[in-house]
Amino acid sequence: MAEILTFLPGTMCDQRVWRPVRQRLEPRFSTDYIAIESEVTRAGMLGLIHSAASAGDPLHLVAFSMGGYLALEYALDNPGRVASLVTVASSAFGLTEEEAAERVRALALLAKHDYRGIPPARINQFVHPSRQSDPEVVDVIRAMDRDLGKSVLVAQLKETSTRASLEPRLPELNIPLLLIGADSDPFVPFAAIEQMAQLIP
């Protein structure tokens, strides 16, 4: 039986974020998806990964952003349950003081006001300038954000704001790992990707 690539989303994403990738892979690979956005706690998200890992062979995970951190955490805590891991735009390090403060501000605003959706300026932070007018990218981001809504955003911000740095534990990883980053990513500097690569054997 062919090995399955199992995908994890990032913050305010669902399986639509991976659709173009899965469509290109599926002639050669079987793919699956773990809907961690359906859980409101980090323990619940990790529990979904564990359920998938316990159902058969060790997982080949492909994970984006928040999902990448959770996949790294799960692989470290469950040796033998993950066969390989690809992370995209994901940091193993804890939040900086600035990032933590920004989340506190965002949660305070969300507690007082209705959520009207991701603003265009925020989308532009995530998307390369060459794709900021591409509806195949921008419309998907808006649709995921709209459909997941305020409650998911609040839960994900809260549950990932206290994450510890996994830096001291990265040398424990003994699985094939591919770290994908971008030199223009404003959230996960490529230097952080390189630092992770130096620590992972």
Disulfide bonds with the S-S distance in Angstrom:
none
